[in-house]
Amino acid sequence: MPLYDYQCQQCSNGFTELRRMCEMDAPIECPECGSRETLRSVSSFAVGVATSSMPSVSAPSRSPFS
Ligand SMILES: [Zn+2]
């Protein structure tokens, strides 16, 4: 899973989260103030990495409710 950098719009706190690519634009709470007013900034991981060469990692999804 790639790392994504976020910045809080409320307290200007910058933080990094390890997230699935499909979740990278989903709202995320600031760990400092709990605000969801966060913006994703360009991750250093993503720069220079060809996304087309990303291996398709399909982890076995087990439902927590089963
Ligand atoms: Zn914040």
N, CA, C, O and the ligand as a Tripos MOL2 file, in Angstrom:
@<TRIPOS>MOLECULE
protein
  265   263    67     0     0
PROTEIN
NO_CHARGES

@<TRIPOS>ATOM
      1 N           0.8430   -1.1950    0.0000 N.3       1 MET1
      2 CA          0.0000    0.0000    0.0000 C.3       1 MET1
      3 C           0.8840    1.2520    0.0000 C.2       1 MET1
      4 O           1.8680    1.3360    0.7340 O.2       1 MET1
      5 N           0.5210    2.1860   -0.8110 N.am      2 PRO2
      6 CA          1.3180    3.4280   -0.8630 C.3       2 PRO2
      7 C           1.0120    4.3630    0.2880 C.2       2 PRO2
      8 O          -0.0400    4.3010    0.9240 O.2       2 PRO2
      9 N           1.9710    5.2230    0.5250 N.am      3 LEU3
     10 CA          1.8020    6.2420    1.5550 C.3       3 LEU3
     11 C           1.2440    7.5020    0.9170 C.2       3 LEU3
     12 O           1.6330    7.8780   -0.1890 O.2       3 LEU3
     13 N           0.3360    8.1420    1.6180 N.am      4 TYR4
     14 CA         -0.2020    9.4020    1.1400 C.3       4 TYR4
     15 C           0.0120   10.4750    2.1990 C.2       4 TYR4
     16 O          -0.1220   10.2400    3.3990 O.2       4 TYR4
     17 N           0.3470   11.6510    1.7090 N.am      5 ASP5
     18 CA          0.5410   12.7800    2.6150 C.3       5 ASP5
     19 C          -0.7150   13.6350    2.6250 C.2       5 ASP5
     20 O          -1.3110   13.9070    1.5830 O.2       5 ASP5
     21 N          -1.1000   14.0470    3.8040 N.am      6 TYR6
     22 CA         -2.2820   14.8930    3.9520 C.3       6 TYR6
     23 C          -1.9200   16.1180    4.7670 C.2       6 TYR6
     24 O          -0.9860   16.0990    5.5690 O.2       6 TYR6
     25 N          -2.6650   17.1710    4.5490 N.am      7 GLN7
     26 CA         -2.4940   18.3560    5.3840 C.3       7 GLN7
     27 C          -3.8510   18.8210    5.8680 C.2       7 GLN7
     28 O          -4.7990   18.9470    5.0930 O.2       7 GLN7
     29 N          -3.9260   19.0710    7.1550 N.am      8 CYS8
     30 CA         -5.1520   19.5350    7.7660 C.3       8 CYS8
     31 C          -5.3680   21.0080    7.4550 C.2       8 CYS8
     32 O          -4.4420   21.8150    7.5350 O.2       8 CYS8
     33 N          -6.5860   21.3430    7.1050 N.am      9 GLN9
     34 CA         -6.8950   22.7410    6.8080 C.3       9 GLN9
     35 C          -7.2340   23.5220    8.0750 C.2       9 GLN9
     36 O          -7.2690   24.7520    8.0640 O.2       9 GLN9
     37 N          -7.4800   22.8120    9.1480 N.am     10 GLN10
     38 CA         -7.8470   23.4750   10.3910 C.3      10 GLN10
     39 C          -6.6280   23.8760   11.2100 C.2      10 GLN10
     40 O          -6.5410   25.0100   11.6810 O.2      10 GLN10
     41 N          -5.6910   22.9570   11.3810 N.am     11 CYS11
     42 CA         -4.5430   23.2300   12.2500 C.3      11 CYS11
     43 C          -3.2280   23.1590   11.4830 C.2      11 CYS11
     44 O          -2.1520   23.2700   12.0720 O.2      11 CYS11
     45 N          -3.3180   22.9720   10.1540 N.am     12 SER12
     46 CA         -2.1270   22.9410    9.2990 C.3      12 SER12
     47 C          -1.1970   21.7800    9.6420 C.2      12 SER12
     48 O          -0.0220   21.7820    9.2750 O.2      12 SER12
     49 N          -1.7300   20.8070   10.3370 N.am     13 ASN13
     50 CA         -0.9140   19.6490   10.6580 C.3      13 ASN13
     51 C          -0.7340   18.7790    9.4220 C.2      13 ASN13
     52 O          -1.7000   18.4660    8.7270 O.2      13 ASN13
     53 N           0.5030   18.3920    9.1560 N.am     14 GLY14
     54 CA          0.7680   17.4810    8.0520 C.3      14 GLY14
     55 C           0.9740   16.0760    8.5770 C.2      14 GLY14
     56 O           1.6570   15.8850    9.5830 O.2      14 GLY14
     57 N           0.3940   15.0880    7.9090 N.am     15 PHE15
     58 CA          0.5650   13.7190    8.3680 C.3      15 PHE15
     59 C           0.5470   12.7700    7.1830 C.2      15 PHE15
     60 O           0.0760   13.1040    6.0960 O.2      15 PHE15
     61 N           1.0660   11.5980    7.4210 N.am     16 THR16
     62 CA          1.1800   10.5980    6.3680 C.3      16 THR16
     63 C           0.3710    9.3790    6.7550 C.2      16 THR16
     64 O           0.4270    8.9110    7.8930 O.2      16 THR16
     65 N          -0.3790    8.8720    5.7970 N.am     17 GLU17
     66 CA         -1.1950    7.7010    6.0640 C.3      17 GLU17
     67 C          -0.9010    6.6200    5.0440 C.2      17 GLU17
     68 O          -0.6610    6.8980    3.8690 O.2      17 GLU17
     69 N          -0.9240    5.3960    5.5090 N.am     18 LEU18
     70 CA         -0.7880    4.2510    4.6330 C.3      18 LEU18
     71 C          -2.1970    3.7940    4.2640 C.2      18 LEU18
     72 O          -2.9580    3.3140    5.1030 O.2      18 LEU18
     73 N          -2.5180    3.9600    2.9800 N.am     19 ARG19
     74 CA         -3.8960    3.6940    2.5910 C.3      19 ARG19
     75 C          -3.9360    2.9170    1.2880 C.2      19 ARG19
     76 O          -2.9710    2.8950    0.5240 O.2      19 ARG19
     77 N          -5.0640    2.2850    1.0550 N.am     20 ARG20
     78 CA         -5.2830    1.6680   -0.2440 C.3      20 ARG20
     79 C          -5.4890    2.7750   -1.2730 C.2      20 ARG20
     80 O          -5.9440    3.8690   -0.9390 O.2      20 ARG20
     81 N          -5.1530    2.4830   -2.5130 N.am     21 MET21
     82 CA         -5.2710    3.5010   -3.5480 C.3      21 MET21
     83 C          -6.7180    3.9350   -3.7390 C.2      21 MET21
     84 O          -6.9840    5.0910   -4.0700 O.2      21 MET21
     85 N          -7.6450    3.0220   -3.5340 N.am     22 CYS22
     86 CA         -9.0490    3.3580   -3.7280 C.3      22 CYS22
     87 C          -9.5690    4.2490   -2.6090 C.2      22 CYS22
     88 O         -10.6590    4.8110   -2.7080 O.2      22 CYS22
     89 N          -8.7870    4.3730   -1.5520 N.am     23 GLU23
     90 CA         -9.2230    5.1810   -0.4140 C.3      23 GLU23
     91 C          -8.4940    6.5120   -0.3440 C.2      23 GLU23
     92 O          -8.7110    7.2940    0.5820 O.2      23 GLU23
     93 N          -7.6330    6.7710   -1.3180 N.am     24 MET24
     94 CA         -6.7360    7.9050   -1.1570 C.3      24 MET24
     95 C          -7.4720    9.2460   -1.1440 C.2      24 MET24
     96 O          -6.9660   10.2250   -0.5960 O.2      24 MET24
     97 N          -8.6560    9.2940   -1.7410 N.am     25 ASP25
     98 CA         -9.4110   10.5440   -1.7430 C.3      25 ASP25
     99 C         -10.5710   10.5210   -0.7630 C.2      25 ASP25
    100 O         -11.3560   11.4670   -0.6970 O.2      25 ASP25
    101 N         -10.6750    9.4640   -0.0190 N.am     26 ALA26
    102 CA        -11.7310    9.3890    0.9780 C.3      26 ALA26
    103 C         -11.3990   10.3190    2.1430 C.2      26 ALA26
    104 O         -10.2280   10.5370    2.4530 O.2      26 ALA26
    105 N         -12.4230   10.8630    2.7810 N.am     27 PRO27
    106 CA        -12.1760   11.7590    3.9140 C.3      27 PRO27
    107 C         -11.3740   11.0590    5.0030 C.2      27 PRO27
    108 O         -11.6030    9.8940    5.3270 O.2      27 PRO27
    109 N         -10.4470   11.7930    5.5430 N.am     28 ILE28
    110 CA         -9.6260   11.2300    6.6160 C.3      28 ILE28
    111 C          -9.5130   12.2620    7.7310 C.2      28 ILE28
    112 O          -9.3900   13.4600    7.4750 O.2      28 ILE28
    113 N          -9.5550   11.7900    8.9430 N.am     29 GLU29
    114 CA         -9.5120   12.7150   10.0700 C.3      29 GLU29
    115 C          -8.0830   13.1000   10.4160 C.2      29 GLU29
    116 O          -7.1680   12.2770   10.3710 O.2      29 GLU29
    117 N          -7.9180   14.3560   10.7570 N.am     30 CYS30
    118 CA         -6.6340   14.8370   11.2420 C.3      30 CYS30
    119 C          -6.3680   14.2120   12.6150 C.2      30 CYS30
    120 O          -7.2180   14.2760   13.5030 O.2      30 CYS30
    121 N          -5.1850   13.6060   12.7870 N.am     31 PRO31
    122 CA         -4.8820   12.9800   14.0860 C.3      31 PRO31
    123 C          -4.6750   14.0070   15.1950 C.2      31 PRO31
    124 O          -4.7000   13.6680   16.3780 O.2      31 PRO31
    125 N          -4.4730   15.2530   14.8090 N.am     32 GLU32
    126 CA         -4.2320   16.2940   15.8150 C.3      32 GLU32
    127 C          -5.5280   16.8730   16.3700 C.2      32 GLU32
    128 O          -5.7220   16.9520   17.5830 O.2      32 GLU32
    129 N          -6.4170   17.2790   15.4500 N.am     33 CYS33
    130 CA         -7.6160   17.9820   15.9100 C.3      33 CYS33
    131 C          -8.8970   17.2390   15.5480 C.2      33 CYS33
    132 O          -9.9860   17.6580   15.9410 O.2      33 CYS33
    133 N          -8.7780   16.1480   14.8080 N.am     34 GLY34
    134 CA         -9.9540   15.3670   14.4770 C.3      34 GLY34
    135 C         -10.7850   15.9330   13.3480 C.2      34 GLY34
    136 O         -11.8520   15.4060   13.0360 O.2      34 GLY34
    137 N         -10.3110   16.9960   12.7320 N.am     35 SER35
    138 CA        -11.0540   17.6090   11.6410 C.3      35 SER35
    139 C         -10.9500   16.7680   10.3760 C.2      35 SER35
    140 O          -9.9350   16.1140   10.1320 O.2      35 SER35
    141 N         -12.0030   16.7930    9.5830 N.am     36 ARG36
    142 CA        -11.9500   16.0960    8.3020 C.3      36 ARG36
    143 C         -11.6310   17.0510    7.1620 C.2      36 ARG36
    144 O         -11.6940   16.6840    5.9890 O.2      36 ARG36
    145 N         -11.2920   18.2670    7.5210 N.am     37 GLU37
    146 CA        -10.9140   19.2540    6.5160 C.3      37 GLU37
    147 C          -9.4600   19.0230    6.1250 C.2      37 GLU37
    148 O          -8.5850   19.8360    6.4230 O.2      37 GLU37
    149 N          -9.2230   17.9200    5.4640 N.am     38 THR38
    150 CA         -7.8530   17.5800    5.0940 C.3      38 THR38
    151 C          -7.7240   17.4860    3.5840 C.2      38 THR38
    152 O          -8.6580   17.1070    2.8770 O.2      38 THR38
    153 N          -6.5470   17.8380    3.1160 N.am     39 LEU39
    154 CA         -6.2620   17.7630    1.7050 C.3      39 LEU39
    155 C          -5.1030   16.8030    1.4800 C.2      39 LEU39
    156 O          -4.1280   16.7820    2.2320 O.2      39 LEU39
    157 N          -5.2380   16.0190    0.4340 N.am     40 ARG40
    158 CA         -4.1430   15.1080    0.1020 C.3      40 ARG40
    159 C          -3.1030   15.8680   -0.7010 C.2      40 ARG40
    160 O          -3.4290   16.5450   -1.6760 O.2      40 ARG40
    161 N          -1.8690   15.7540   -0.2910 N.am     41 SER41
    162 CA         -0.7840   16.3660   -1.0440 C.3      41 SER41
    163 C           0.0080   15.2670   -1.7410 C.2      41 SER41
    164 O          -0.1740   14.0790   -1.4750 O.2      41 SER41
    165 N           0.8710   15.6840   -2.6200 N.am     42 VAL42
    166 CA          1.6040   14.7130   -3.4260 C.3      42 VAL42
    167 C           2.5490   13.9100   -2.5470 C.2      42 VAL42
    168 O           3.3760   14.4670   -1.8250 O.2      42 VAL42
    169 N           2.4150   12.6210   -2.6200 N.am     43 SER43
    170 CA          3.2790   11.7590   -1.8370 C.3      43 SER43
    171 C           4.6150   11.5810   -2.5330 C.2      43 SER43
    172 O           4.6900   11.5030   -3.7600 O.2      43 SER43
    173 N           5.6510   11.5190   -1.7430 N.am     44 SER44
    174 CA          6.9810   11.3110   -2.3030 C.3      44 SER44
    175 C           7.0850    9.9190   -2.9020 C.2      44 SER44
    176 O           7.8960    9.6700   -3.7940 O.2      44 SER44
    177 N           6.2590    9.0250   -2.4040 N.am     45 PHE45
    178 CA          6.2770    7.6560   -2.9100 C.3      45 PHE45
    179 C           5.7760    7.6190   -4.3440 C.2      45 PHE45
    180 O           6.3010    6.8780   -5.1750 O.2      45 PHE45
    181 N           4.7710    8.4110   -4.6270 N.am     46 ALA46
    182 CA          4.1160    8.3350   -5.9270 C.3      46 ALA46
    183 C           4.9440    8.9810   -7.0170 C.2      46 ALA46
    184 O           4.7910    8.6490   -8.1930 O.2      46 ALA46
    185 N           5.8230    9.9040   -6.6410 N.am     47 VAL47
    186 CA          6.6130   10.6110   -7.6370 C.3      47 VAL47
    187 C           7.6690    9.6900   -8.2270 C.2      47 VAL47
    188 O           8.4880    9.1150   -7.5100 O.2      47 VAL47
    189 N           7.6340    9.5660   -9.5160 N.am     48 GLY48
    190 CA          8.6550    8.7670  -10.1860 C.3      48 GLY48
    191 C           8.3340    7.2930  -10.2480 C.2      48 GLY48
    192 O           9.1120    6.5110  -10.7960 O.2      48 GLY48
    193 N           7.2260    6.9080   -9.7080 N.am     49 VAL49
    194 CA          6.8330    5.5010   -9.7570 C.3      49 VAL49
    195 C           5.7360    5.3340  -10.7980 C.2      49 VAL49
    196 O           4.6590    5.9200  -10.6920 O.2      49 VAL49
    197 N           6.0260    4.5430  -11.7750 N.am     50 ALA50
    198 CA          5.0310    4.3140  -12.8160 C.3      50 ALA50
    199 C           3.8920    3.4810  -12.2580 C.2      50 ALA50
    200 O           4.0870    2.3540  -11.8030 O.2      50 ALA50
    201 N           2.7140    4.0510  -12.3020 N.am     51 THR51
    202 CA          1.5720    3.3500  -11.7300 C.3      51 THR51
    203 C           1.1900    2.1260  -12.5440 C.2      51 THR51
    204 O           0.5540    1.2000  -12.0420 O.2      51 THR51
    205 N           1.5910    2.1370  -13.8140 N.am     52 SER52
    206 CA          1.2250    1.0170  -14.6670 C.3      52 SER52
    207 C           1.9820   -0.2460  -14.2620 C.2      52 SER52
    208 O           1.5710   -1.3620  -14.5800 O.2      52 SER52
    209 N           3.0980   -0.0490  -13.5540 N.am     53 SER53
    210 CA          3.8880   -1.2030  -13.1550 C.3      53 SER53
    211 C           3.5400   -1.6720  -11.7540 C.2      53 SER53
    212 O           4.1890   -2.5610  -11.2030 O.2      53 SER53
    213 N           2.5120   -1.0660  -11.1880 N.am     54 MET54
    214 CA          2.1140   -1.4810   -9.8590 C.3      54 MET54
    215 C           1.5350   -2.8890   -9.9020 C.2      54 MET54
    216 O           0.6350   -3.1740  -10.6920 O.2      54 MET54
    217 N           2.0440   -3.7520   -9.0650 N.am     55 PRO55
    218 CA          1.4760   -5.1030   -9.0210 C.3      55 PRO55
    219 C           0.0670   -5.0650   -8.4510 C.2      55 PRO55
    220 O          -0.2150   -4.3260   -7.5070 O.2      55 PRO55
    221 N          -0.7920   -5.8490   -9.0200 N.am     56 SER56
    222 CA         -2.1570   -5.8640   -8.5240 C.3      56 SER56
    223 C          -2.2360   -6.7520   -7.2910 C.2      56 SER56
    224 O          -2.3630   -7.9730   -7.3830 O.2      56 SER56
    225 N          -2.1600   -6.1160   -6.1630 N.am     57 VAL57
    226 CA         -2.1910   -6.8510   -4.9040 C.3      57 VAL57
    227 C          -3.6380   -6.9930   -4.4550 C.2      57 VAL57
    228 O          -4.2890   -6.0250   -4.0610 O.2      57 VAL57
    229 N          -4.1050   -8.1940   -4.5240 N.am     58 SER58
    230 CA         -5.4690   -8.4290   -4.0650 C.3      58 SER58
    231 C          -5.4290   -9.2850   -2.8110 C.2      58 SER58
    232 O          -5.3770  -10.5140   -2.8660 O.2      58 SER58
    233 N          -5.4560   -8.6030   -1.6980 N.am     59 ALA59
    234 CA         -5.4360   -9.3210   -0.4330 C.3      59 ALA59
    235 C          -6.7600  -10.0510   -0.2540 C.2      59 ALA59
    236 O          -7.8180   -9.5440   -0.6260 O.2      59 ALA59
    237 N          -6.6860  -11.2310    0.3110 N.am     60 PRO60
    238 CA         -7.9410  -11.9610    0.5720 C.3      60 PRO60
    239 C          -8.8200  -11.1590    1.5140 C.2      60 PRO60
    240 O          -8.4570  -10.8890    2.6590 O.2      60 PRO60
    241 N          -9.9690  -10.7920    1.0110 N.am     61 SER61
    242 CA        -10.8600   -9.9630    1.8210 C.3      61 SER61
    243 C         -11.8030  -10.8280    2.6240 C.2      61 SER61
    244 O         -12.6780  -11.5080    2.0870 O.2      61 SER61
    245 N         -11.5960  -10.7820    3.9210 N.am     62 ARG62
    246 CA        -12.4850  -11.5310    4.7930 C.3      62 ARG62
    247 C         -13.4400  -10.5750    5.4670 C.2      62 ARG62
    248 O         -13.0200   -9.5750    6.0470 O.2      62 ARG62
    249 N         -14.6670  -10.8630    5.3970 N.am     63 SER63
    250 CA        -15.6330   -9.9800    6.0400 C.3      63 SER63
    251 C         -15.5380  -10.0910    7.5420 C.2      63 SER63
    252 O         -15.5480  -11.1960    8.0850 O.2      63 SER63
    253 N         -15.4450   -8.9560    8.2290 N.am     64 PRO64
    254 CA        -15.3870   -8.9930    9.6930 C.3      64 PRO64
    255 C         -16.7250   -9.3970   10.3110 C.2      64 PRO64
    256 O         -16.8210   -9.6160   11.5190 O.2      64 PRO64
    257 N         -17.7280   -9.4890    9.4900 N.am     65 PHE65
    258 CA        -19.0690   -9.7790   10.0090 C.3      65 PHE65
    259 C         -19.4680  -11.2350    9.8230 C.2      65 PHE65
    260 O         -20.5490  -11.6460   10.2450 O.2      65 PHE65
    261 N         -18.5920  -12.0170    9.1890 N.am     66 SER66
    262 CA        -18.9380  -13.4140    8.9520 C.3      66 SER66
    263 C         -18.6360  -14.2420   10.1890 C.2      66 SER66
    264 O         -18.8590  -15.4520   10.1920 O.2      66 SER66
    265 ZN         -5.9520   19.2940   12.3270 Zn       67 ZN67
@<TRIPOS>BOND
     1     1     2 1
     2     2     3 1
     3     3     4 2
     4     3     5 am
     5     5     6 1
     6     6     7 1
     7     7     8 2
     8     7     9 am
     9     9    10 1
    10    10    11 1
    11    11    12 2
    12    11    13 am
    13    13    14 1
    14    14    15 1
    15    15    16 2
    16    15    17 am
    17    17    18 1
    18    18    19 1
    19    19    20 2
    20    19    21 am
    21    21    22 1
    22    22    23 1
    23    23    24 2
    24    23    25 am
    25    25    26 1
    26    26    27 1
    27    27    28 2
    28    27    29 am
    29    29    30 1
    30    30    31 1
    31    31    32 2
    32    31    33 am
    33    33    34 1
    34    34    35 1
    35    35    36 2
    36    35    37 am
    37    37    38 1
    38    38    39 1
    39    39    40 2
    40    39    41 am
    41    41    42 1
    42    42    43 1
    43    43    44 2
    44    43    45 am
    45    45    46 1
    46    46    47 1
    47    47    48 2
    48    47    49 am
    49    49    50 1
    50    50    51 1
    51    51    52 2
    52    51    53 am
    53    53    54 1
    54    54    55 1
    55    55    56 2
    56    55    57 am
    57    57    58 1
    58    58    59 1
    59    59    60 2
    60    59    61 am
    61    61    62 1
    62    62    63 1
    63    63    64 2
    64    63    65 am
    65    65    66 1
    66    66    67 1
    67    67    68 2
    68    67    69 am
    69    69    70 1
    70    70    71 1
    71    71    72 2
    72    71    73 am
    73    73    74 1
    74    74    75 1
    75    75    76 2
    76    75    77 am
    77    77    78 1
    78    78    79 1
    79    79    80 2
    80    79    81 am
    81    81    82 1
    82    82    83 1
    83    83    84 2
    84    83    85 am
    85    85    86 1
    86    86    87 1
    87    87    88 2
    88    87    89 am
    89    89    90 1
    90    90    91 1
    91    91    92 2
    92    91    93 am
    93    93    94 1
    94    94    95 1
    95    95    96 2
    96    95    97 am
    97    97    98 1
    98    98    99 1
    99    99   100 2
   100    99   101 am
   101   101   102 1
   102   102   103 1
   103   103   104 2
   104   103   105 am
   105   105   106 1
   106   106   107 1
   107   107   108 2
   108   107   109 am
   109   109   110 1
   110   110   111 1
   111   111   112 2
   112   111   113 am
   113   113   114 1
   114   114   115 1
   115   115   116 2
   116   115   117 am
   117   117   118 1
   118   118   119 1
   119   119   120 2
   120   119   121 am
   121   121   122 1
   122   122   123 1
   123   123   124 2
   124   123   125 am
   125   125   126 1
   126   126   127 1
   127   127   128 2
   128   127   129 am
   129   129   130 1
   130   130   131 1
   131   131   132 2
   132   131   133 am
   133   133   134 1
   134   134   135 1
   135   135   136 2
   136   135   137 am
   137   137   138 1
   138   138   139 1
   139   139   140 2
   140   139   141 am
   141   141   142 1
   142   142   143 1
   143   143   144 2
   144   143   145 am
   145   145   146 1
   146   146   147 1
   147   147   148 2
   148   147   149 am
   149   149   150 1
   150   150   151 1
   151   151   152 2
   152   151   153 am
   153   153   154 1
   154   154   155 1
   155   155   156 2
   156   155   157 am
   157   157   158 1
   158   158   159 1
   159   159   160 2
   160   159   161 am
   161   161   162 1
   162   162   163 1
   163   163   164 2
   164   163   165 am
   165   165   166 1
   166   166   167 1
   167   167   168 2
   168   167   169 am
   169   169   170 1
   170   170   171 1
   171   171   172 2
   172   171   173 am
   173   173   174 1
   174   174   175 1
   175   175   176 2
   176   175   177 am
   177   177   178 1
   178   178   179 1
   179   179   180 2
   180   179   181 am
   181   181   182 1
   182   182   183 1
   183   183   184 2
   184   183   185 am
   185   185   186 1
   186   186   187 1
   187   187   188 2
   188   187   189 am
   189   189   190 1
   190   190   191 1
   191   191   192 2
   192   191   193 am
   193   193   194 1
   194   194   195 1
   195   195   196 2
   196   195   197 am
   197   197   198 1
   198   198   199 1
   199   199   200 2
   200   199   201 am
   201   201   202 1
   202   202   203 1
   203   203   204 2
   204   203   205 am
   205   205   206 1
   206   206   207 1
   207   207   208 2
   208   207   209 am
   209   209   210 1
   210   210   211 1
   211   211   212 2
   212   211   213 am
   213   213   214 1
   214   214   215 1
   215   215   216 2
   216   215   217 am
   217   217   218 1
   218   218   219 1
   219   219   220 2
   220   219   221 am
   221   221   222 1
   222   222   223 1
   223   223   224 2
   224   223   225 am
   225   225   226 1
   226   226   227 1
   227   227   228 2
   228   227   229 am
   229   229   230 1
   230   230   231 1
   231   231   232 2
   232   231   233 am
   233   233   234 1
   234   234   235 1
   235   235   236 2
   236   235   237 am
   237   237   238 1
   238   238   239 1
   239   239   240 2
   240   239   241 am
   241   241   242 1
   242   242   243 1
   243   243   244 2
   244   243   245 am
   245   245   246 1
   246   246   247 1
   247   247   248 2
   248   247   249 am
   249   249   250 1
   250   250   251 1
   251   251   252 2
   252   251   253 am
   253   253   254 1
   254   254   255 1
   255   255   256 2
   256   255   257 am
   257   257   258 1
   258   258   259 1
   259   259   260 2
   260   259   261 am
   261   261   262 1
   262   262   263 1
   263   263   264 2
@<TRIPOS>SUBSTRUCTURE
     1 MET1         2 RESIDUE 1 A MET
     2 PRO2         6 RESIDUE 1 A PRO
     3 LEU3        10 RESIDUE 1 A LEU
     4 TYR4        14 RESIDUE 1 A TYR
     5 ASP5        18 RESIDUE 1 A ASP
     6 TYR6        22 RESIDUE 1 A TYR
     7 GLN7        26 RESIDUE 1 A GLN
     8 CYS8        30 RESIDUE 1 A CYS
     9 GLN9        34 RESIDUE 1 A GLN
    10 GLN10       38 RESIDUE 1 A GLN
    11 CYS11       42 RESIDUE 1 A CYS
    12 SER12       46 RESIDUE 1 A SER
    13 ASN13       50 RESIDUE 1 A ASN
    14 GLY14       54 RESIDUE 1 A GLY
    15 PHE15       58 RESIDUE 1 A PHE
    16 THR16       62 RESIDUE 1 A THR
    17 GLU17       66 RESIDUE 1 A GLU
    18 LEU18       70 RESIDUE 1 A LEU
    19 ARG19       74 RESIDUE 1 A ARG
    20 ARG20       78 RESIDUE 1 A ARG
    21 MET21       82 RESIDUE 1 A MET
    22 CYS22       86 RESIDUE 1 A CYS
    23 GLU23       90 RESIDUE 1 A GLU
    24 MET24       94 RESIDUE 1 A MET
    25 ASP25       98 RESIDUE 1 A ASP
    26 ALA26      102 RESIDUE 1 A ALA
    27 PRO27      106 RESIDUE 1 A PRO
    28 ILE28      110 RESIDUE 1 A ILE
    29 GLU29      114 RESIDUE 1 A GLU
    30 CYS30      118 RESIDUE 1 A CYS
    31 PRO31      122 RESIDUE 1 A PRO
    32 GLU32      126 RESIDUE 1 A GLU
    33 CYS33      130 RESIDUE 1 A CYS
    34 GLY34      134 RESIDUE 1 A GLY
    35 SER35      138 RESIDUE 1 A SER
    36 ARG36      142 RESIDUE 1 A ARG
    37 GLU37      146 RESIDUE 1 A GLU
    38 THR38      150 RESIDUE 1 A THR
    39 LEU39      154 RESIDUE 1 A LEU
    40 ARG40      158 RESIDUE 1 A ARG
    41 SER41      162 RESIDUE 1 A SER
    42 VAL42      166 RESIDUE 1 A VAL
    43 SER43      170 RESIDUE 1 A SER
    44 SER44      174 RESIDUE 1 A SER
    45 PHE45      178 RESIDUE 1 A PHE
    46 ALA46      182 RESIDUE 1 A ALA
    47 VAL47      186 RESIDUE 1 A VAL
    48 GLY48      190 RESIDUE 1 A GLY
    49 VAL49      194 RESIDUE 1 A VAL
    50 ALA50      198 RESIDUE 1 A ALA
    51 THR51      202 RESIDUE 1 A THR
    52 SER52      206 RESIDUE 1 A SER
    53 SER53      210 RESIDUE 1 A SER
    54 MET54      214 RESIDUE 1 A MET
    55 PRO55      218 RESIDUE 1 A PRO
    56 SER56      222 RESIDUE 1 A SER
    57 VAL57      226 RESIDUE 1 A VAL
    58 SER58      230 RESIDUE 1 A SER
    59 ALA59      234 RESIDUE 1 A ALA
    60 PRO60      238 RESIDUE 1 A PRO
    61 SER61      242 RESIDUE 1 A SER
    62 ARG62      246 RESIDUE 1 A ARG
    63 SER63      250 RESIDUE 1 A SER
    64 PRO64      254 RESIDUE 1 A PRO
    65 PHE65      258 RESIDUE 1 A PHE
    66 SER66      262 RESIDUE 1 A SER
    67 ZN67       265 GROUP 0 **** ****
